Amino acid sequence: MGTKTQGLSTRCIHAGEGRDAHGSPHTPIYTTTTFAFPSTAALLDVVEGRAAGSLYTRYGFNPTIQHLEVKLAALENAEAALAFGSGIGAESALFLAHGQRGIICLGDAYGGTMELLADQLPKLGIRTALLLGRETARLDALLADGYGLVFLETPTNPVLEIFDIAAIAQTVHAHGALLAVDSTFASPVNQQPLGLGADLVVHSATKYLGGHSDLTAGALMGSKDLIAPVFGWRKNLGTAPAPETCALLARSLRTLVVRVRQQNTSAQRIAEVLVRHPRIRRVLYPGLPDFPGHRVAASQMSGFGGMLTIEVDGDATAAAAVADRLRLFAIAPSLGGVESLATQPVTTTHHGLSEDERDRRGITGGMIRLSVGLEDTDDLVADLEQALA
Ligand SMILES: *Cc1c(COP(=O)(O)O)cnc(C)c1O
């Protein structure tokens, strides 16, 4: 079993794993939906929380799910973790469990998250406030008005805006509120929000944690006290992950560190090449010294990530022409996998927004977001250069 004092790679491999009766080094897939008990008293011990055990898979009480959750908690040095059937499943349960006093979203967020916060949760009577990064100063007044949860992504999609987690945590805690960070773009390899003062961390495990574009899952990590109320929402929203997915995710997590470090290295090199390219107007990447968020990123991240956004010299049609000429990068709206992907925010993630709203958030037609995979860096650079030629 992995422990807190071990390095992240060791925890990724060993946390939550234990030899089973046959000597399997990894937890098998228990496709089982319900589990039998030797006695009513033993069943009650699990139902009433006195003993950990398997009971019913939708509750998450299945060894394949529970062992994965030990590994997920270890990734963020958290006391507890819950696995979900998707990243948005994790966020829905988080908002319902901890958002009663109101939710402030700071900066841009994933499309589905925005739909929940702007439209769906307010219809249930949950008040939400959506602030741009440059409106961070309004946080104090809103918190004074009693909002109980602040949610942010860092780095954000697609402009890679960086928020100072430690500084924001201080403001949030001064008002007795909670800070939840969607750390999907960074992954636990590059950023550890709980160590910086955040209360909860959420991941779309569909991205770097899964890493192969072959599974959909989510994760929420935090203290036992803060995770406990989320459990009931996951149970009754029915968003626990399938055991098959959990085994696949545990398999992927064993190589998380080497994957992400290589993606960091490749993305940095691509950013440095493209920033000098005559057909590129801007490269948004936290690892570039003159990127606005670079200083904060360098202080709170141990790597700058595999995501960058380039802005070609031209409009959405010009950017589409470049994307269409890419051969290795596939045109697809996800990220974090072994294969490199390219997507235009205006055609996918931010397609539904008005022109004005895109302007407000700094999203332009010429932008192409790149998710750098694990192909040879030289091949990726060559692909981008031929597409831009
Ligand atoms: C993809 C994504 C989500 C949603 O995750 P799903 O697994 O698709 O539900 C949430 N936040 C971020 C930053 C994402 O990239």
The ligand as a MOL file (V3000), in Angstrom:
LIG
                    3D

  0  0  0     0  0            999 V3000
M  V30 BEGIN CTAB
M  V30 COUNTS 15 15 0 0 0
M  V30 BEGIN ATOM
M  V30 1 C -13.8790 17.2620 -19.4390 0
M  V30 2 C -13.9090 18.1700 -18.2780 0
M  V30 3 C -14.9330 18.1060 -17.3200 0
M  V30 4 C -16.0790 17.1410 -17.4510 0
M  V30 5 O -15.6190 15.8290 -17.3700 0
M  V30 6 P -16.4170 14.5670 -17.9920 0
M  V30 7 O -15.5680 13.4200 -17.5630 0
M  V30 8 O -16.4990 14.7530 -19.4720 0
M  V30 9 O -17.7640 14.5580 -17.3580 0
M  V30 10 C -14.8720 18.9550 -16.2340 0
M  V30 11 N -13.8590 19.8470 -16.0890 0
M  V30 12 C -12.8650 19.9400 -16.9980 0
M  V30 13 C -11.7830 20.9590 -16.7860 0
M  V30 14 C -12.8530 19.1270 -18.1130 0
M  V30 15 O -11.8670 19.2380 -19.0150 0
M  V30 END ATOM
M  V30 BEGIN BOND
M  V30 1 1 1 2
M  V30 2 1 2 3
M  V30 3 2 2 14
M  V30 4 1 3 4
M  V30 5 2 3 10
M  V30 6 1 4 5
M  V30 7 1 5 6
M  V30 8 2 6 7
M  V30 9 1 6 8
M  V30 10 1 6 9
M  V30 11 1 10 11
M  V30 12 2 11 12
M  V30 13 1 12 13
M  V30 14 1 12 14
M  V30 15 1 14 15
M  V30 END BOND
M  V30 END CTAB
M  END
